[in-house]
């Protein structure tokens, strides 16, 4: 019986004894093995069969491993290739990896080395497929990668994004944690001439200080202990596109002059390299910190701040754009309900009022989290205050809160919040909003006028 594709391995080696040994090792691990005595034979097999991985010798008569890799690339085939070398030539193996090989193992090798390398290749392929699936899901969700809202504060941000996106100037995005700084960076990228290029995001606070330079600029082989292979940095990886440097305020002080030089000279110098290399990258940085104050304290260079902040885009916190809460809540409800494969629940007027008067210290990210939990714990298709995972009383005093209001005033606020949510969810279509609210269009028009919506 034919094994599934994810267990089929093609072994390419001109030595029959080596192919036989690998067959025994791999079949013991329940792989299905097909043998080829050289590169030409392997290409012929690949033209009619598919494999999860290929084990290929580097030194072979006729078509060697490097030429075989080039032929694979010219055909557009994406099989995972692991090279084998009996000559202890790491340079040859590295050359093969530059041609597209996943990894290499040196002969003589232990059977466990082969199996472990294949297992790592399988895990990489599984993660790649999972990432592709998630990207497709995200692309299919309306508004999943867009800033959501119609408030004047957000419209001002979007207008600035549209104005700045076509340029190549650096942009500094500022705002509290959870406001959507990366969404602004992605919007700048999509609307620019670099939109078809790579978008690379890196959190500067998540990289150990000793590795930041290598991570950003790359390194050459032998640059430091453990640098056995040349590594491409994130600037090079983002060439032709956008590099998003999140939490730029956490960039080590000693690295800041080097980043400034890259912004000024449009070139990088990998760690250990003798020559600089030109790069074509737009830098968008983001921070929740006050970099002006950091400059006064001496923890962030003022000249770097001015170079990054050619254009500064400030994202307002959610408490400054309360008009967007109803639409955001509806968006997150729909997204969470679809992800959890549950019916779309309804928010009670009391819940809408509660959301409108919460202080939202975690901003949009907190609201998304609250809606996801609310969907999870909702009963009978309704989300009421009992299912709302907010700390009791938190944020209710903002802008006066509900304390001291009459029942009539509380009811009016709840009614207004419901109408705003329905209008936002229906894109401003009043007929659809009336249907959502189960009231006549005439009644809805009266209420809209009454509340000045």
C-alpha positions as CSV (number, residue, x, y, z in Angstrom):
1,X,0.0,0.0,0.0
2,X,1.3,3.5,-0.9
3,X,2.3,5.5,2.1
4,X,0.8,9.0,2.5
5,X,3.0,11.8,1.0
6,X,4.1,13.0,4.3
7,X,6.0,9.7,4.9
8,X,7.6,9.3,1.5
9,X,11.4,10.0,1.2
10,X,13.5,10.1,-1.9
11,X,17.1,9.0,-1.3
12,X,19.6,10.2,-4.0
13,X,23.1,8.7,-3.8
14,X,25.4,7.0,-6.3
15,X,26.5,4.4,-3.7
16,X,24.1,1.4,-3.5
17,X,25.4,0.5,-0.1
18,X,24.5,4.0,1.3
19,X,21.0,3.9,-0.3
20,X,20.5,0.4,1.2
21,X,21.6,1.5,4.7
22,X,19.3,4.6,4.6
23,X,16.4,2.4,3.4
24,X,16.8,0.1,6.4
25,X,17.0,3.1,8.8
26,X,14.0,4.9,7.3
27,X,11.7,2.0,6.9
28,X,12.3,1.1,10.5
29,X,10.8,4.5,11.3
30,X,7.8,3.7,9.0
31,X,8.9,5.9,6.1
32,X,8.4,4.8,2.5
33,X,11.7,5.0,0.6
34,X,12.3,5.5,-3.2
35,X,15.9,5.3,-4.4
36,X,17.7,7.2,-7.2
37,X,21.3,6.6,-8.3
38,X,22.0,10.2,-9.4
39,X,20.5,13.6,-10.0
40,X,19.1,12.9,-13.4
41,X,17.3,9.8,-12.2
42,X,15.9,11.7,-9.2
43,X,14.6,14.5,-11.4
44,X,12.8,11.9,-13.6
45,X,11.2,10.4,-10.5
46,X,10.2,13.8,-9.2
47,X,8.4,14.6,-12.5
48,X,5.8,12.0,-11.7
49,X,5.9,11.5,-7.9
50,X,5.8,13.8,-4.8
51,X,7.8,13.4,-1.6
52,X,7.9,15.0,1.8
53,X,11.7,15.2,1.8
54,X,14.8,14.3,-0.3
55,X,18.1,13.0,1.1
56,X,20.7,13.9,-1.5
57,X,24.5,13.3,-1.6
58,X,26.6,16.4,-2.6
59,X,29.4,14.6,-4.5
60,X,28.0,12.5,-7.3
61,X,29.2,11.8,-10.8
62,X,27.4,13.6,-13.6
63,X,24.9,15.9,-11.9
64,X,26.1,16.7,-8.4
65,X,24.0,17.8,-5.5
66,X,24.4,21.6,-6.2
67,X,23.3,21.2,-9.8
68,X,20.4,19.0,-8.7
69,X,19.2,21.8,-6.4
70,X,19.4,24.4,-9.1
71,X,17.3,22.1,-11.4
72,X,14.7,21.8,-8.6
73,X,14.6,25.5,-8.2
74,X,14.2,26.1,-12.0
75,X,11.2,23.8,-12.0
76,X,9.6,25.6,-9.1
77,X,9.5,22.5,-6.9
78,X,9.4,23.0,-3.1
79,X,10.4,19.7,-1.7
80,X,12.5,19.8,1.5
81,X,16.1,18.8,0.6
82,X,18.6,17.5,3.1
83,X,22.2,17.2,1.8
84,X,24.7,14.6,2.7
85,X,28.5,15.1,2.5
86,X,31.2,12.5,3.1
87,X,34.1,14.9,2.6
88,X,33.7,17.1,5.7
89,X,33.4,20.1,3.5
90,X,31.2,22.5,5.3
91,X,31.7,25.1,2.6
92,X,30.0,22.8,0.1
93,X,27.1,22.2,2.4
94,X,26.6,25.9,3.0
95,X,26.7,26.5,-0.8
96,X,23.9,24.0,-1.1
97,X,21.9,25.7,1.6
98,X,22.2,29.0,-0.3
99,X,20.8,27.1,-3.3
100,X,17.7,26.2,-1.3
101,X,18.6,23.1,0.8
102,X,17.0,22.9,4.2
103,X,19.9,21.3,6.1
104,X,22.9,19.0,5.8
105,X,24.4,16.0,7.6
106,X,28.0,14.9,7.4
107,X,29.0,11.3,6.6
108,X,29.6,9.1,8.5
109,X,26.4,9.9,10.4
110,X,24.4,8.0,13.1
111,X,20.9,6.8,12.1
112,X,19.4,9.0,14.8
113,X,20.9,12.1,13.1
114,X,19.1,11.3,9.9
115,X,15.8,10.6,11.6
116,X,16.1,13.7,13.9
117,X,16.8,16.0,10.9
118,X,13.7,14.6,9.0
119,X,11.6,15.1,12.1
120,X,12.7,18.8,12.3
121,X,11.9,19.2,8.6
122,X,8.4,17.7,9.1
123,X,7.7,20.1,12.0
124,X,8.9,23.0,9.9
125,X,6.5,21.9,7.1
126,X,3.6,21.5,9.6
127,X,4.2,25.0,10.9
128,X,4.4,26.4,7.4
129,X,1.1,24.8,6.5
130,X,-0.5,26.0,9.7
131,X,0.7,29.5,9.1
132,X,-0.7,29.5,5.6
133,X,-4.0,28.3,6.9
134,X,-4.1,31.0,9.5
135,X,-3.2,33.7,7.0
136,X,-6.0,32.6,4.7
137,X,-8.4,32.7,7.6
138,X,-7.3,36.2,8.6
139,X,-7.5,37.4,5.0
140,X,-11.1,36.1,4.8
141,X,-12.2,38.0,7.9
142,X,-13.5,41.4,7.0
143,X,-11.6,44.1,8.9
144,X,-9.3,41.6,10.7
145,X,-6.2,43.6,9.7
146,X,-7.8,47.0,9.5
147,X,-8.4,49.7,12.1
148,X,-12.1,49.7,12.9
149,X,-14.0,52.8,13.8
150,X,-15.7,56.0,12.5
151,X,-14.8,58.4,15.3
152,X,-13.2,61.8,14.4
153,X,-10.1,60.8,16.3
154,X,-9.6,57.6,14.2
155,X,-10.6,59.3,10.9
156,X,-7.7,61.7,11.6
157,X,-5.3,58.8,12.0
158,X,-6.5,57.1,8.8
159,X,-6.3,60.4,6.8
160,X,-2.7,60.8,7.9
161,X,-1.9,57.2,7.0
162,X,-3.3,57.8,3.5
163,X,-1.2,60.9,3.1
164,X,2.0,59.5,4.4
165,X,1.9,55.9,3.0
166,X,3.1,56.7,-0.6
167,X,6.3,58.2,0.7
168,X,9.4,56.4,1.9
169,X,9.9,58.6,5.0
170,X,10.4,56.9,8.3
171,X,7.3,56.9,10.5
172,X,7.0,56.8,14.3
173,X,3.7,55.4,15.6
174,X,3.0,56.2,19.2
175,X,0.2,55.2,21.5
176,X,-0.6,53.2,24.6
177,X,-0.3,49.4,24.7
178,X,-3.1,47.7,22.8
179,X,-4.2,50.6,20.6
180,X,-3.2,49.0,17.3
181,X,0.2,50.4,16.4
182,X,1.1,47.4,14.2
183,X,-2.2,47.7,12.4
184,X,-1.1,51.3,11.4
185,X,2.3,50.0,10.3
186,X,0.7,47.3,8.1
187,X,-1.8,49.9,6.7
188,X,1.2,52.1,5.8
189,X,2.9,49.2,4.1
190,X,-0.2,48.0,2.1
191,X,-1.0,51.5,0.8
192,X,2.6,52.2,-0.3
193,X,4.5,51.3,-3.5
194,X,6.2,48.6,-1.4
195,X,2.9,46.8,-0.7
196,X,3.9,43.8,-2.7
197,X,7.2,43.5,-0.8
198,X,7.9,41.9,2.5
199,X,6.5,43.3,5.8
200,X,8.9,42.2,8.6
201,X,7.9,42.9,12.2
202,X,10.2,42.6,15.2
203,X,9.7,43.5,18.9
204,X,12.9,45.2,20.1
205,X,12.2,44.3,23.7
206,X,11.9,40.6,22.9
207,X,15.5,40.2,21.6
208,X,18.3,39.7,24.1
209,X,20.6,42.7,24.0
210,X,23.6,40.6,22.9
211,X,21.8,39.4,19.8
212,X,20.0,42.6,18.6
213,X,22.8,43.7,16.2
214,X,23.1,40.3,14.6
215,X,19.3,40.0,14.4
216,X,18.9,43.4,12.7
217,X,22.0,43.5,10.5
218,X,23.0,39.8,10.1
219,X,26.5,38.4,10.5
220,X,29.1,36.6,8.5
221,X,30.5,33.2,9.2
222,X,33.0,33.2,12.1
223,X,31.9,36.7,13.3
224,X,31.6,35.3,16.8
225,X,31.6,32.0,18.7
226,X,28.8,29.9,17.3
227,X,28.5,31.8,14.1
228,X,29.0,28.7,11.9
229,X,26.9,30.0,9.0
230,X,26.3,33.4,7.5
231,X,23.0,34.9,8.6
232,X,20.8,37.4,6.8
233,X,19.5,40.1,9.1
234,X,16.0,41.5,9.3
235,X,17.0,44.7,7.3
236,X,18.1,42.5,4.4
237,X,15.1,40.3,4.7
238,X,12.8,43.4,4.5
239,X,14.6,44.7,1.4
240,X,12.0,46.2,-1.0
241,X,9.4,46.3,1.8
242,X,8.9,47.6,5.3
243,X,10.6,46.8,8.6
244,X,8.4,47.4,11.6
245,X,10.5,48.0,14.8
246,X,8.0,47.7,17.6
247,X,9.0,48.9,21.1
248,X,11.8,51.0,19.6
249,X,12.3,52.6,23.0
250,X,13.8,49.4,24.3
251,X,16.6,49.3,21.7
252,X,19.9,49.2,23.6
253,X,21.6,52.5,23.7
254,X,24.8,51.2,22.1
255,X,22.9,50.0,19.0
256,X,21.1,53.3,18.5
257,X,24.0,55.0,16.6
258,X,24.1,52.0,14.2
259,X,20.4,52.2,13.5
260,X,20.8,56.0,12.9
261,X,23.5,55.3,10.4
262,X,21.4,52.8,8.5
263,X,18.6,55.4,8.3
264,X,21.0,58.0,7.0
265,X,23.2,56.0,4.7
266,X,20.7,53.4,3.5
267,X,23.3,50.6,4.1
268,X,24.0,48.0,6.7
269,X,27.2,46.3,7.9
270,X,26.7,42.7,9.1
271,X,28.6,41.7,12.2
272,X,32.1,40.7,11.2
273,X,31.8,42.0,7.6
274,X,34.4,44.3,6.1
275,X,32.1,46.1,3.7
276,X,28.7,47.7,4.1
277,X,25.7,46.5,2.0
278,X,23.0,48.7,0.5
279,X,19.4,48.1,1.6
280,X,16.1,49.5,0.3
281,X,13.9,49.4,3.4
282,X,11.2,51.7,4.8
283,X,11.4,51.8,8.6
284,X,8.2,52.2,10.7
285,X,8.9,52.3,14.4
286,X,6.4,52.2,17.3
287,X,6.5,52.8,21.0
288,X,4.3,53.2,24.0
289,X,7.0,55.3,25.8
290,X,7.6,59.0,25.8
291,X,10.8,59.1,23.7
292,X,11.3,62.8,24.4
293,X,11.4,62.2,28.1
294,X,13.7,59.2,27.4
295,X,16.0,61.5,25.5
296,X,16.2,63.9,28.5
297,X,17.1,60.9,30.7
298,X,19.8,59.8,28.3
299,X,18.2,56.4,27.5
300,X,17.2,57.3,23.9
301,X,19.2,59.4,21.5
302,X,17.5,62.6,20.4
303,X,19.1,62.5,16.9
304,X,17.6,59.0,16.4
305,X,14.2,60.2,17.6
306,X,14.2,63.0,15.1
307,X,15.3,60.7,12.3
308,X,12.5,58.2,13.1
309,X,9.8,60.7,13.7
310,X,9.9,62.4,10.3
311,X,6.2,61.7,10.6
312,X,4.6,60.9,13.9
313,X,1.2,59.2,14.0
314,X,-0.4,59.1,17.5
315,X,-3.2,56.5,18.0
316,X,-5.7,57.7,20.5
317,X,-6.6,55.4,23.4
318,X,-10.0,53.8,23.3
319,X,-11.3,56.0,26.0
320,X,-10.8,59.0,23.6
321,X,-12.9,57.3,20.9
322,X,-15.9,56.0,22.7
323,X,-18.0,56.3,19.5
324,X,-16.1,53.3,18.1
325,X,-16.8,50.9,21.0
326,X,-20.1,49.6,19.7
327,X,-18.7,48.9,16.2
328,X,-15.5,47.3,17.7
329,X,-17.5,45.2,20.0
330,X,-19.7,44.0,17.1
331,X,-16.6,43.2,15.0
332,X,-15.0,41.2,17.8
333,X,-18.2,39.4,18.6
334,X,-18.6,38.2,15.0
335,X,-14.9,37.2,14.8
336,X,-15.0,35.3,18.0
337,X,-18.3,33.6,17.3
338,X,-17.0,32.4,13.9
339,X,-13.7,31.2,15.4
340,X,-15.6,29.3,18.2
341,X,-18.2,28.1,15.7
342,X,-21.0,29.5,17.9
343,X,-24.1,31.6,17.0
344,X,-23.6,35.3,17.1
345,X,-24.8,36.5,20.5
346,X,-26.6,39.8,21.3
347,X,-25.4,42.4,23.8
348,X,-28.0,43.7,26.2
349,X,-28.5,47.5,26.6
350,X,-26.9,47.2,30.1
351,X,-23.8,45.6,28.6
352,X,-23.5,48.3,25.9
353,X,-23.7,51.0,28.6
354,X,-21.2,49.2,30.7
355,X,-18.8,49.0,27.7
356,X,-19.2,52.6,26.9
357,X,-18.2,53.6,30.5
358,X,-15.3,51.3,31.1
359,X,-11.9,53.0,31.2
360,X,-10.2,50.4,28.9
361,X,-6.7,50.5,30.3
362,X,-5.8,47.7,27.8
363,X,-7.5,49.6,24.9
364,X,-8.7,47.8,21.8
365,X,-6.8,44.6,22.7
366,X,-8.6,44.4,26.0
367,X,-12.0,44.9,24.4
368,X,-11.2,42.1,21.9
369,X,-10.3,39.8,24.8
370,X,-13.5,40.7,26.7
371,X,-15.6,39.9,23.7
372,X,-13.9,36.6,23.1
373,X,-14.5,35.6,26.7
374,X,-18.1,36.9,26.5
375,X,-18.9,34.7,23.5
376,X,-17.3,31.7,25.3
377,X,-19.5,32.1,28.4
378,X,-22.7,33.5,26.8
379,X,-26.0,31.6,27.3
380,X,-29.1,31.4,25.1
381,X,-27.5,33.7,22.6
382,X,-27.5,36.7,25.0
383,X,-24.6,38.4,26.7
384,X,-25.7,40.2,29.8
385,X,-23.7,41.8,32.7
386,X,-23.3,38.3,34.3
387,X,-21.3,37.1,31.3
388,X,-19.3,40.3,30.9
389,X,-15.7,39.6,32.2
390,X,-15.0,43.1,33.6
391,X,-14.1,43.9,37.1
392,X,-17.2,45.1,38.9
393,X,-17.3,48.9,39.1
394,X,-14.1,49.4,37.1
395,X,-14.3,52.5,34.9
396,X,-17.9,53.4,35.8
397,X,-16.9,56.8,37.1
398,X,-15.3,58.0,33.9
399,X,-17.1,61.1,32.5
400,X,-19.5,61.0,35.3
401,X,-20.4,57.3,35.1
402,X,-23.9,56.3,36.1
403,X,-23.8,57.4,39.7
404,X,-26.6,59.7,40.6
405,X,-28.5,59.2,37.3
406,X,-32.2,58.6,37.3
407,X,-33.8,55.5,35.8
408,X,-35.0,57.5,32.9
409,X,-31.5,58.8,32.2
410,X,-29.9,55.3,32.5
411,X,-32.5,54.0,30.1
412,X,-31.9,56.8,27.6
413,X,-28.1,56.1,27.7
414,X,-28.7,52.4,27.1
415,X,-31.1,53.1,24.3
416,X,-28.7,55.5,22.6
417,X,-25.8,53.0,22.9
418,X,-28.0,50.3,21.3
419,X,-28.9,52.5,18.4
420,X,-25.2,53.5,17.8
421,X,-24.2,49.8,17.8
422,X,-27.0,48.9,15.4
423,X,-26.0,51.8,13.0
424,X,-22.3,50.9,13.2
425,X,-23.0,47.2,12.6
426,X,-25.2,48.0,9.5
427,X,-22.7,50.5,8.1
428,X,-25.0,53.5,8.7
429,X,-28.0,51.9,6.9
430,X,-30.9,53.0,9.0
431,X,-33.4,50.5,7.4
432,X,-31.1,47.6,8.4
433,X,-30.5,49.1,11.8
434,X,-34.3,49.3,12.4
435,X,-34.6,45.7,11.5
436,X,-31.8,44.8,13.9
437,X,-33.4,46.7,16.7
438,X,-36.9,45.4,15.8
439,X,-38.4,48.9,15.7
440,X,-40.1,50.8,12.8
441,X,-37.9,53.0,10.7
442,X,-40.0,56.0,11.7
443,X,-39.4,55.3,15.4
444,X,-35.7,54.9,14.8
445,X,-35.5,58.2,12.9
446,X,-37.3,59.9,15.8
447,X,-34.8,58.4,18.3
448,X,-31.8,59.4,16.1
449,X,-33.0,63.0,16.1
450,X,-33.8,62.9,19.8
451,X,-30.3,61.7,20.8
452,X,-28.5,63.8,18.2
453,X,-26.8,60.8,16.6
